[in-house]
Amino acid sequence: MKLIVTVALIVVASIFATHASAQVYFKEPMDFAGTGCGTGSYTFSGNGTDTLSILFSAYDAADPAGNAASGLQHSACSFAVPIHVPAGYQISTLNADWRGYADGSIEFSREYFVVGRLGSPKTTNPSGNFTEQDQSMRISSCAKDGEKDIILRINSSVQATGSNSYIVIDSVDQSLVLNLQLEKCRSPLPSIFKLLL
């Protein structure tokens, strides 16, 4: 009898965790700014799902600058992505795959952060047709008082650092990697204890 009760509890817990996971999703990106993502130079898909794709048409840099669609040797794009989180939970991890092409001496930089938390800048030097993977990034922020949107901010830039160099970003696919058991927010101290501190 004890075994049956234990199994039933595990099944109920799994159903609850899966239900919470289904409520975490990307919303429409906002606040695009920068020379690499001007109005009309990007599209996105995946609103309301756990995978968001952003396609760029003029996010590049070259030396000489005239060889780039942007006409620049250094180009940048910053944008914000709201992520919906249910009350009492926080996101586990985030993955991002940037795709493009690079030739010569170039730099590709990006940083991910939420308001009030420092990001972790990353710079790489890809070559040829590339996919730069930023994996298992933690962007936890608790939704304590009700469902809310966590605003993930992404700063990125590309630069041609040597002559006859070129880099272009074609797309970035971001996906939430959600464990079956989402991390629960810590319960705040009762008000009586706050008075004693």
PyMOL commands that set and color helices and strands:
alter all, ss='L'
color gray80, all
select helices_A, chain A and resi 2-22+65-67+191-196
alter helices_A, ss='H'
color red, helices_A
select strands_A, chain A and resi 25-26+30-33+42-45+51-56+60-63+74-85+89-90+93-103+106-114+122-124+128-137+148-160+165-177+183-184
alter strands_A, ss='S'
color yellow, strands_A
deselect
rebuild
show_as cartoon
